[in-house]
Amino acid sequence: MVQDKTWGSRLFDIFNYILLTVVALVTILPFIHVIAGSFATVKEVTQKSFLLIPTEFTLDAYRYIFSTDTILRSLFVSIGITIIGTLFSMFLTTMMAYGLSRRDLDGRRVIMFMVVFTMLFNGGMIPTFLVVKAMGLIDSYMALILPTAINAFNLIIMRNFFQNLPAGLEEAAKIDGCNDIGILFRIVLPLSKPVLATISLFYAVTYWNTYMNAILYLNDPTKWPIQVVLRQIVILASGMSVDGAAFDPDFVAPPEQTVKMAVIVVATVPVLLVYPFLQKYFAKGALLGSIKD
Amino acid sequence: MKSQTAIDQQTVIKRKMRSELWKRIDRNKLLYLMILPGLIYFLIFKYAPMWGLVIAFQDYQPYLGVMGSEWVGLEHFRTLFSDPWFWTIFKNTLLLFLFNLLFFFPIPIILALMLNEVRLQFFKRTVQTMVYIPHFMSWVIIVSISFVMLTKDGGIINDLIAMLGFEKINFLLSSEWFRPMYILQVIWREAGWGTIIYLAAIAAVDPQLYEAARMDGAGRFRQIWHITLPAIRSVIVILLILKIGDILELGFEHVYLLLNPMNRDVAEIFDTFVYTTGLQQGNYSYSAAVGFFKSIIGLILVVLANRLAKKFGEEGVY
């Protein structure tokens, strides 16, 4: 592309670059501030001698939050829910998306409409709660997985991806005597790695971030995932003994701010770790499914 | 009067078609089997609750169940509309939606236009990587980070305010700061992510159009105005329709995390009200009625917005 080199155009570029730099920095500085603050020493916190990067590092806040089971246990719950939930959701979503991607399937439009309609209208919190209760899922970990097992949007994205694969492949496999399950696992899925990776990561992040389901369906504090514990400690400021766990009385507690920051970091880091992988895929247009049929 | 043979022929054709259909269904047995688990999920967790909305017209008692509870018709709705608190919630919900529309909706569009003007691919990618991050953080994390930064004891923002010689502000417990805080958090979390769909639409624009515009002496702003914006107009319209349909879906999680007794008068919205009256106080029927009212309004608005868009020659959502 030829660039026009007028002064107006250059000025435009300079402003544009400066503004975008500011936007990017403002977006991530809070995260850096919290990560840095979680390692700060008592002295630096009380003297307010640093804004972004502390000069002395200490792990006191982390030692403190891991000195009882509360955080560890909730992390364990979150990791379990994330792994099992993602596998379960992917299984359901992939199967359904493939079935709905086949144009020779009678009734596919009706089922598709059923799926899209749930995006426009839903029963809402109370009737959903009563259904979950009737299923006997209250206070069970499955309550964090089953009620939100399939995301309609993810299903549609995946179906559109399958639909855009060349039809000739399936025909050829059929002639070779493959049945539908064989076609899905031997032909379609190996060709769909980008979309499978993207949707898996979406599900994984959603399960890791699960919060609403937990406060709706889990009354037992020892079953809470990390997000609920994080809210208790940071937003409700209930201190570290969320579930009445006892602390070692000789433990000198670090400043409240650094403790809170450390808990935030613990809840944030797993997402930041998968983020580069996520990013690799989602920008590739794997997401640009539309609702149109 | 049809002759006997014609009728025979018709039944033969009908039978043939029916047997064809059965043959196709039989051939696709495995596909139906694949769809089945997902379909069961939708029936149980999406359609059963819709049917469960009938409790909004009952005096629902958990021990009697949906079938055994007494019907009360529109009584809950009557109570609802005569409750001044309901109108407060209505106003709060509407105002938050308007804030969303005015202060959030245009931002991803502007950001996408800015990113599109960047020629240095490496710079563009870096900025994109950074601004997408918050979208993958839960509302709990977003609100928690805001809390540790805004708190009066040791929050960096209030420390800066004090350093500049001003009075510290109690952001978290005040009514007047709730809406700005809410909308800033929405912008922080979603503005970057919202650019993706616009950037994809812009990518489909023919570069020759820009060449031609430059030949005609259009500057950068005029190129954006006359070429880029028209190219993404239909995407903007579609997203606007979806947004209007979500007029009452402001994110239960987000508002509930910010809600406290000090800001309840401006922060209580339909979703949080349903949660507190329904699940914490056990008024299932009454809160289901509130939820029902909310969902119906949302549905009507989507349909209306879609009609409107089609009237103005745009493609609708469906």
Chai-1 contact restraints between the chains, C-beta under 6 A:
chainA,res_idxA,chainB,res_idxB,connection_type,confidence,min_distance_angstrom,max_distance_angstrom,comment,restraint_id
A,D4,B,R214,contact,1.0,0.0,6.0,A-B,restraint_1
A,G8,B,G219,contact,1.0,0.0,6.0,A-B,restraint_2
A,S9,B,R220,contact,1.0,0.0,6.0,A-B,restraint_3
A,F12,B,R220,contact,1.0,0.0,6.0,A-B,restraint_4
A,N16,B,M114,contact,1.0,0.0,6.0,A-B,restraint_5
A,N16,B,E117,contact,1.0,0.0,6.0,A-B,restraint_6
A,L20,B,M114,contact,1.0,0.0,6.0,A-B,restraint_7
A,L20,B,V127,contact,1.0,0.0,6.0,A-B,restraint_8
A,A24,B,V127,contact,1.0,0.0,6.0,A-B,restraint_9
A,A24,B,M130,contact,1.0,0.0,6.0,A-B,restraint_10
A,T27,B,M130,contact,1.0,0.0,6.0,A-B,restraint_11
A,T27,B,V131,contact,1.0,0.0,6.0,A-B,restraint_12
A,I28,B,M130,contact,1.0,0.0,6.0,A-B,restraint_13
A,P30,B,I145,contact,1.0,0.0,6.0,A-B,restraint_14
A,V34,B,I145,contact,1.0,0.0,6.0,A-B,restraint_15
A,K48,B,D159,contact,1.0,0.0,6.0,A-B,restraint_16
A,L92,B,P37,contact,1.0,0.0,6.0,A-B,restraint_17
A,L92,B,G38,contact,1.0,0.0,6.0,A-B,restraint_18
A,M95,B,M34,contact,1.0,0.0,6.0,A-B,restraint_19
A,M96,B,I35,contact,1.0,0.0,6.0,A-B,restraint_20
A,M96,B,G38,contact,1.0,0.0,6.0,A-B,restraint_21
A,G99,B,L31,contact,1.0,0.0,6.0,A-B,restraint_22
A,G99,B,M34,contact,1.0,0.0,6.0,A-B,restraint_23
A,G99,B,I35,contact,1.0,0.0,6.0,A-B,restraint_24
A,R102,B,L31,contact,1.0,0.0,6.0,A-B,restraint_25
A,L105,B,N28,contact,1.0,0.0,6.0,A-B,restraint_26
A,L105,B,L31,contact,1.0,0.0,6.0,A-B,restraint_27
A,D106,B,R24,contact,1.0,0.0,6.0,A-B,restraint_28
A,D106,B,I25,contact,1.0,0.0,6.0,A-B,restraint_29
A,T118,B,K46,contact,1.0,0.0,6.0,A-B,restraint_30
A,L120,B,L299,contact,1.0,0.0,6.0,A-B,restraint_31
A,L120,B,V302,contact,1.0,0.0,6.0,A-B,restraint_32
A,F121,B,S295,contact,1.0,0.0,6.0,A-B,restraint_33
A,F121,B,L299,contact,1.0,0.0,6.0,A-B,restraint_34
A,G123,B,P49,contact,1.0,0.0,6.0,A-B,restraint_35
A,G123,B,M50,contact,1.0,0.0,6.0,A-B,restraint_36
A,G123,B,G52,contact,1.0,0.0,6.0,A-B,restraint_37
A,G123,B,L53,contact,1.0,0.0,6.0,A-B,restraint_38
A,G124,B,G291,contact,1.0,0.0,6.0,A-B,restraint_39
A,G124,B,S295,contact,1.0,0.0,6.0,A-B,restraint_40
A,M125,B,V274,contact,1.0,0.0,6.0,A-B,restraint_41
A,M125,B,G291,contact,1.0,0.0,6.0,A-B,restraint_42
A,I126,B,G278,contact,1.0,0.0,6.0,A-B,restraint_43
A,I126,B,Y284,contact,1.0,0.0,6.0,A-B,restraint_44
A,I126,B,S287,contact,1.0,0.0,6.0,A-B,restraint_45
A,I126,B,A288,contact,1.0,0.0,6.0,A-B,restraint_46
A,I126,B,G291,contact,1.0,0.0,6.0,A-B,restraint_47
A,P127,B,P49,contact,1.0,0.0,6.0,A-B,restraint_48
A,P127,B,G52,contact,1.0,0.0,6.0,A-B,restraint_49
A,P127,B,L53,contact,1.0,0.0,6.0,A-B,restraint_50
A,T128,B,P49,contact,1.0,0.0,6.0,A-B,restraint_51
A,L130,B,G52,contact,1.0,0.0,6.0,A-B,restraint_52
A,V131,B,A48,contact,1.0,0.0,6.0,A-B,restraint_53
A,V131,B,P49,contact,1.0,0.0,6.0,A-B,restraint_54
A,P147,B,F45,contact,1.0,0.0,6.0,A-B,restraint_55
A,A149,B,Y41,contact,1.0,0.0,6.0,A-B,restraint_56
A,I150,B,G38,contact,1.0,0.0,6.0,A-B,restraint_57
A,I150,B,Y41,contact,1.0,0.0,6.0,A-B,restraint_58
A,N179,B,L30,contact,1.0,0.0,6.0,A-B,restraint_59
A,D180,B,L30,contact,1.0,0.0,6.0,A-B,restraint_60
A,D180,B,L31,contact,1.0,0.0,6.0,A-B,restraint_61
A,I181,B,L30,contact,1.0,0.0,6.0,A-B,restraint_62
A,V205,B,F136,contact,1.0,0.0,6.0,A-B,restraint_63
A,N209,B,S138,contact,1.0,0.0,6.0,A-B,restraint_64
A,Y211,B,S138,contact,1.0,0.0,6.0,A-B,restraint_65
A,Y211,B,V140,contact,1.0,0.0,6.0,A-B,restraint_66
A,Y211,B,E253,contact,1.0,0.0,6.0,A-B,restraint_67
A,M212,B,E253,contact,1.0,0.0,6.0,A-B,restraint_68
A,Q227,B,S138,contact,1.0,0.0,6.0,A-B,restraint_69
A,Q227,B,V140,contact,1.0,0.0,6.0,A-B,restraint_70
A,L230,B,V140,contact,1.0,0.0,6.0,A-B,restraint_71
A,L230,B,S144,contact,1.0,0.0,6.0,A-B,restraint_72
A,R231,B,V140,contact,1.0,0.0,6.0,A-B,restraint_73
A,V234,B,S144,contact,1.0,0.0,6.0,A-B,restraint_74
A,V234,B,F147,contact,1.0,0.0,6.0,A-B,restraint_75
A,I235,B,F147,contact,1.0,0.0,6.0,A-B,restraint_76
A,Q257,B,G154,contact,1.0,0.0,6.0,A-B,restraint_77
A,K260,B,V148,contact,1.0,0.0,6.0,A-B,restraint_78
A,M261,B,V148,contact,1.0,0.0,6.0,A-B,restraint_79
A,I264,B,S144,contact,1.0,0.0,6.0,A-B,restraint_80
A,A267,B,I141,contact,1.0,0.0,6.0,A-B,restraint_81
A,T268,B,I141,contact,1.0,0.0,6.0,A-B,restraint_82
A,V271,B,F136,contact,1.0,0.0,6.0,A-B,restraint_83
A,L288,B,A200,contact,1.0,0.0,6.0,A-B,restraint_84
